[in-house]
Amino acid sequence: MSRNGDTEVSDRILTLPNVLSFLRLALVPVFLILLVEGQDIGALVVLAVSGFTDFLDGFLARRLNQVSRLGQLLDPAADRLYIFAALLGLAWRELIPWWLVVIIVARDVMLLAIGVLLARIGHGAFPVNWVGKFATASLFLGLPLLMLAAALPDVQGYVQPFGMIFSIVGAVLYWWAGILYLVDTVRVKRVQPKHPGSGHTEPRSDTLET
């Protein structure tokens, strides 16, 4: 996750938190392969290890004063990749509908376009809003529940509905957060020609995380 606060942000690359972030990224294809092959317990273990390293690199970055711009980019990128990998693997096995994958990926494409536009007008990224945080939390709860349901047929009837509910709620919140970012972008774009330079801000440590 993106780290905010008054901690000094550096340009360092080789830090312990960044190494942990690279480890998270390296485990994404392992997670996807296990999921596609139906090794759901193994995939859940990899996801749990990823979640622990996510917490650990954030904790160490603050504790060791090693918060870096690279780390602020790697963390949300890893979150998106794990969500995409989970969606792709579950849809490949027909455990979720493909339309759910399209809806979530389309929002990320829109967010990428917003980021490009903000960069072109010299505006820093908007801070992460609470809707986006709830969206990510819902997806990181719903998708593993669907994996758990596939791994344990005895509880599938109880777990699978909750997994779908949280996943759909996460998709709705995902787009809600995206629309809020879009509204903010339109507002900034409208005032930009009227007050040259007023929309220009120094690049922020915040990222469009979710």
TITORKOL-348394 format. One record per residue (C-alpha): residue number from 0; residue in one letter; x, y, z. Coordinates in nm, 2 decimals, decimal comma. Layout:
<drentis>
+-----+--------+--------+--------+--------+
| num | residu |      u |      v |      w |
+-----+--------+--------+--------+--------+
| NUM |      A |      X |      Y |      Z |
...
+-----+--------+--------+--------+--------+
</drentis>
This chain:
<drentis>
+-----+--------+--------+--------+--------+
| num | residu |      u |      v |      w |
+-----+--------+--------+--------+--------+
|   0 |      M |   0,00 |   0,00 |   0,00 |
|   1 |      S |   0,11 |   0,36 |  -0,04 |
|   2 |      R |   0,28 |   0,51 |   0,26 |
|   3 |      N |   0,17 |   0,86 |   0,36 |
|   4 |      G |   0,27 |   1,09 |   0,63 |
|   5 |      D |   0,55 |   1,32 |   0,73 |
|   6 |      T |   0,82 |   1,05 |   0,68 |
|   7 |      E |   1,09 |   1,17 |   0,43 |
|   8 |      V |   1,06 |   1,00 |   0,09 |
|   9 |      S |   1,39 |   0,91 |  -0,08 |
|  10 |      D |   1,49 |   0,81 |  -0,43 |
|  11 |      R |   1,67 |   0,50 |  -0,30 |
|  12 |      I |   1,61 |   0,17 |  -0,49 |
|  13 |      L |   1,80 |  -0,10 |  -0,30 |
|  14 |      T |   1,63 |  -0,10 |   0,04 |
|  15 |      L |   1,50 |  -0,38 |   0,25 |
|  16 |      P |   1,14 |  -0,28 |   0,21 |
|  17 |      N |   1,19 |  -0,26 |  -0,17 |
|  18 |      V |   1,34 |  -0,60 |  -0,18 |
|  19 |      L |   1,03 |  -0,74 |   0,00 |
|  20 |      S |   0,82 |  -0,56 |  -0,26 |
|  21 |      F |   1,01 |  -0,72 |  -0,54 |
|  22 |      L |   0,96 |  -1,06 |  -0,37 |
|  23 |      R |   0,58 |  -0,99 |  -0,37 |
|  24 |      L |   0,60 |  -0,91 |  -0,74 |
|  25 |      A |   0,80 |  -1,22 |  -0,81 |
|  26 |      L |   0,54 |  -1,44 |  -0,64 |
|  27 |      V |   0,26 |  -1,32 |  -0,87 |
|  28 |      P |   0,33 |  -1,57 |  -1,15 |
|  29 |      V |   0,37 |  -1,85 |  -0,90 |
|  30 |      F |   0,03 |  -1,75 |  -0,75 |
|  31 |      L |  -0,13 |  -1,75 |  -1,10 |
|  32 |      I |   0,01 |  -2,08 |  -1,20 |
|  33 |      L |  -0,10 |  -2,25 |  -0,88 |
|  34 |      L |  -0,45 |  -2,10 |  -0,92 |
|  35 |      V |  -0,49 |  -2,20 |  -1,28 |
|  36 |      E |  -0,38 |  -2,56 |  -1,20 |
|  37 |      G |  -0,63 |  -2,58 |  -0,92 |
|  38 |      Q |  -0,38 |  -2,58 |  -0,64 |
|  39 |      D |  -0,60 |  -2,35 |  -0,44 |
|  40 |      I |  -0,44 |  -2,41 |  -0,10 |
|  41 |      G |  -0,09 |  -2,34 |  -0,24 |
|  42 |      A |  -0,23 |  -2,03 |  -0,40 |
|  43 |      L |  -0,38 |  -1,91 |  -0,08 |
|  44 |      V |  -0,05 |  -1,98 |   0,10 |
|  45 |      V |   0,13 |  -1,76 |  -0,15 |
|  46 |      L |  -0,13 |  -1,49 |  -0,11 |
|  47 |      A |  -0,09 |  -1,50 |   0,27 |
|  48 |      V |   0,29 |  -1,47 |   0,23 |
|  49 |      S |   0,24 |  -1,18 |   0,00 |
|  50 |      G |   0,00 |  -1,01 |   0,25 |
|  51 |      F |   0,26 |  -1,06 |   0,53 |
|  52 |      T |   0,54 |  -0,91 |   0,32 |
|  53 |      D |   0,31 |  -0,62 |   0,23 |
|  54 |      F |   0,26 |  -0,54 |   0,60 |
|  55 |      L |   0,63 |  -0,60 |   0,68 |
|  56 |      D |   0,78 |  -0,38 |   0,41 |
|  57 |      G |   0,55 |  -0,09 |   0,51 |
|  58 |      F |   0,64 |  -0,14 |   0,88 |
|  59 |      L |   1,02 |  -0,16 |   0,80 |
|  60 |      A |   1,00 |   0,14 |   0,57 |
|  61 |      R |   0,87 |   0,36 |   0,84 |
|  62 |      R |   1,07 |   0,20 |   1,12 |
|  63 |      L |   1,40 |   0,22 |   0,93 |
|  64 |      N |   1,32 |   0,55 |   0,76 |
|  65 |      Q |   1,34 |   0,39 |   0,42 |
|  66 |      V |   1,02 |   0,51 |   0,26 |
|  67 |      S |   1,10 |   0,55 |  -0,11 |
|  68 |      R |   0,92 |   0,66 |  -0,42 |
|  69 |      L |   0,99 |   0,33 |  -0,58 |
|  70 |      G |   0,83 |   0,15 |  -0,29 |
|  71 |      Q |   0,52 |   0,38 |  -0,32 |
|  72 |      L |   0,49 |   0,26 |  -0,68 |
|  73 |      L |   0,56 |  -0,11 |  -0,62 |
|  74 |      D |   0,31 |  -0,16 |  -0,35 |
|  75 |      P |  -0,01 |  -0,06 |  -0,53 |
|  76 |      A |   0,12 |  -0,22 |  -0,85 |
|  77 |      A |   0,16 |  -0,55 |  -0,66 |
|  78 |      D |  -0,20 |  -0,52 |  -0,52 |
|  79 |      R |  -0,34 |  -0,47 |  -0,87 |
|  80 |      L |  -0,14 |  -0,76 |  -1,01 |
|  81 |      Y |  -0,26 |  -1,00 |  -0,74 |
|  82 |      I |  -0,62 |  -0,89 |  -0,80 |
|  83 |      F |  -0,58 |  -0,93 |  -1,18 |
|  84 |      A |  -0,41 |  -1,27 |  -1,14 |
|  85 |      A |  -0,69 |  -1,39 |  -0,90 |
|  86 |      L |  -0,96 |  -1,27 |  -1,14 |
|  87 |      L |  -0,79 |  -1,43 |  -1,44 |
|  88 |      G |  -0,72 |  -1,77 |  -1,27 |
|  89 |      L |  -1,08 |  -1,79 |  -1,13 |
|  90 |      A |  -1,24 |  -1,69 |  -1,46 |
|  91 |      W |  -1,02 |  -1,94 |  -1,65 |
|  92 |      R |  -1,16 |  -2,22 |  -1,43 |
|  93 |      E |  -1,51 |  -2,07 |  -1,47 |
|  94 |      L |  -1,54 |  -2,00 |  -1,10 |
|  95 |      I |  -1,64 |  -1,64 |  -1,17 |
|  96 |      P |  -1,79 |  -1,48 |  -1,48 |
|  97 |      W |  -1,57 |  -1,31 |  -1,73 |
|  98 |      W |  -1,78 |  -1,00 |  -1,71 |
|  99 |      L |  -1,65 |  -0,94 |  -1,36 |
| 100 |      V |  -1,29 |  -0,95 |  -1,49 |
| 101 |      V |  -1,38 |  -0,70 |  -1,77 |
| 102 |      I |  -1,55 |  -0,46 |  -1,53 |
| 103 |      I |  -1,25 |  -0,45 |  -1,29 |
| 104 |      V |  -0,98 |  -0,43 |  -1,55 |
| 105 |      A |  -1,17 |  -0,16 |  -1,74 |
| 106 |      R |  -1,17 |   0,06 |  -1,43 |
| 107 |      D |  -0,79 |   0,02 |  -1,40 |
| 108 |      V |  -0,75 |   0,12 |  -1,77 |
| 109 |      M |  -0,96 |   0,43 |  -1,70 |
| 110 |      L |  -0,74 |   0,50 |  -1,39 |
| 111 |      L |  -0,43 |   0,47 |  -1,61 |
| 112 |      A |  -0,57 |   0,72 |  -1,85 |
| 113 |      I |  -0,64 |   0,96 |  -1,57 |
| 114 |      G |  -0,28 |   0,92 |  -1,44 |
| 115 |      V |  -0,15 |   1,01 |  -1,79 |
| 116 |      L |  -0,38 |   1,31 |  -1,82 |
| 117 |      L |  -0,28 |   1,44 |  -1,47 |
| 118 |      A |   0,09 |   1,40 |  -1,57 |
| 119 |      R |   0,04 |   1,59 |  -1,89 |
| 120 |      I |  -0,12 |   1,89 |  -1,71 |
| 121 |      G |   0,15 |   1,88 |  -1,44 |
| 122 |      H |  -0,08 |   1,78 |  -1,15 |
| 123 |      G |   0,02 |   1,53 |  -0,89 |
| 124 |      A |  -0,18 |   1,21 |  -0,83 |
| 125 |      F |  -0,49 |   1,24 |  -0,60 |
| 126 |      P |  -0,47 |   1,08 |  -0,26 |
| 127 |      V |  -0,63 |   0,74 |  -0,21 |
| 128 |      N |  -0,99 |   0,78 |  -0,10 |
| 129 |      W |  -1,18 |   0,56 |   0,15 |
| 130 |      V |  -1,40 |   0,41 |  -0,12 |
| 131 |      G |  -1,09 |   0,27 |  -0,30 |
| 132 |      K |  -0,96 |   0,12 |   0,02 |
| 133 |      F |  -1,29 |  -0,05 |   0,09 |
| 134 |      A |  -1,29 |  -0,18 |  -0,27 |
| 135 |      T |  -0,95 |  -0,34 |  -0,24 |
| 136 |      A |  -1,04 |  -0,49 |   0,10 |
| 137 |      S |  -1,36 |  -0,64 |  -0,04 |
| 138 |      L |  -1,18 |  -0,79 |  -0,34 |
| 139 |      F |  -0,90 |  -0,93 |  -0,12 |
| 140 |      L |  -1,17 |  -1,09 |   0,10 |
| 141 |      G |  -1,40 |  -1,21 |  -0,18 |
| 142 |      L |  -1,15 |  -1,36 |  -0,42 |
| 143 |      P |  -0,97 |  -1,57 |  -0,16 |
| 144 |      L |  -1,31 |  -1,69 |  -0,03 |
| 145 |      L |  -1,39 |  -1,82 |  -0,38 |
| 146 |      M |  -1,05 |  -1,99 |  -0,38 |
| 147 |      L |  -1,12 |  -2,15 |  -0,04 |
| 148 |      A |  -1,46 |  -2,27 |  -0,16 |
| 149 |      A |  -1,30 |  -2,44 |  -0,46 |
| 150 |      A |  -1,04 |  -2,60 |  -0,23 |
| 151 |      L |  -1,29 |  -2,73 |   0,03 |
| 152 |      P |  -1,60 |  -2,87 |  -0,14 |
| 153 |      D |  -1,76 |  -2,95 |   0,20 |
| 154 |      V |  -1,79 |  -2,58 |   0,28 |
| 155 |      Q |  -1,84 |  -2,46 |  -0,08 |
| 156 |      G |  -2,21 |  -2,40 |  -0,04 |
| 157 |      Y |  -2,15 |  -2,17 |   0,26 |
| 158 |      V |  -1,84 |  -1,99 |   0,15 |
| 159 |      Q |  -1,89 |  -1,94 |  -0,23 |
| 160 |      P |  -2,19 |  -1,71 |  -0,20 |
| 161 |      F |  -2,01 |  -1,48 |   0,04 |
| 162 |      G |  -1,71 |  -1,48 |  -0,19 |
| 163 |      M |  -1,92 |  -1,37 |  -0,48 |
| 164 |      I |  -2,10 |  -1,10 |  -0,28 |
| 165 |      F |  -1,78 |  -0,95 |  -0,16 |
| 166 |      S |  -1,63 |  -0,97 |  -0,51 |
| 167 |      I |  -1,92 |  -0,79 |  -0,67 |
| 168 |      V |  -1,94 |  -0,53 |  -0,39 |
| 169 |      G |  -1,56 |  -0,48 |  -0,44 |
| 170 |      A |  -1,62 |  -0,43 |  -0,82 |
| 171 |      V |  -1,89 |  -0,17 |  -0,75 |
| 172 |      L |  -1,68 |   0,02 |  -0,50 |
| 173 |      Y |  -1,39 |  -0,01 |  -0,74 |
| 174 |      W |  -1,58 |   0,19 |  -1,00 |
| 175 |      W |  -1,72 |   0,43 |  -0,74 |
| 176 |      A |  -1,37 |   0,52 |  -0,64 |
| 177 |      G |  -1,27 |   0,55 |  -1,01 |
| 178 |      I |  -1,56 |   0,78 |  -1,08 |
| 179 |      L |  -1,46 |   1,00 |  -0,79 |
| 180 |      Y |  -1,11 |   1,02 |  -0,93 |
| 181 |      L |  -1,26 |   1,10 |  -1,27 |
| 182 |      V |  -1,47 |   1,39 |  -1,13 |
| 183 |      D |  -1,17 |   1,53 |  -0,95 |
| 184 |      T |  -0,97 |   1,51 |  -1,28 |
| 185 |      V |  -1,24 |   1,69 |  -1,48 |
| 186 |      R |  -1,26 |   1,96 |  -1,21 |
| 187 |      V |  -0,88 |   2,01 |  -1,22 |
| 188 |      K |  -0,88 |   2,01 |  -1,60 |
| 189 |      R |  -1,15 |   2,28 |  -1,62 |
| 190 |      V |  -0,97 |   2,52 |  -1,39 |
| 191 |      Q |  -0,63 |   2,46 |  -1,56 |
| 192 |      P |  -0,68 |   2,69 |  -1,86 |
| 193 |      K |  -0,83 |   2,97 |  -1,65 |
| 194 |      H |  -0,54 |   2,99 |  -1,40 |
| 195 |      P |  -0,22 |   2,87 |  -1,56 |
| 196 |      G |   0,00 |   2,72 |  -1,31 |
| 197 |      S |  -0,27 |   2,68 |  -1,05 |
| 198 |      G |  -0,32 |   2,32 |  -1,13 |
| 199 |      H |   0,05 |   2,25 |  -1,12 |
| 200 |      T |   0,17 |   2,08 |  -0,80 |
| 201 |      E |   0,48 |   1,90 |  -0,71 |
| 202 |      P |   0,46 |   1,53 |  -0,75 |
| 203 |      R |   0,29 |   1,38 |  -0,45 |
| 204 |      S |   0,38 |   1,07 |  -0,25 |
| 205 |      D |   0,01 |   0,96 |  -0,29 |
| 206 |      T |  -0,08 |   0,73 |  -0,57 |
| 207 |      L |  -0,40 |   0,62 |  -0,73 |
| 208 |      E |  -0,38 |   0,30 |  -0,54 |
| 209 |      T |  -0,72 |   0,16 |  -0,59 |
+-----+--------+--------+--------+--------+
</drentis>
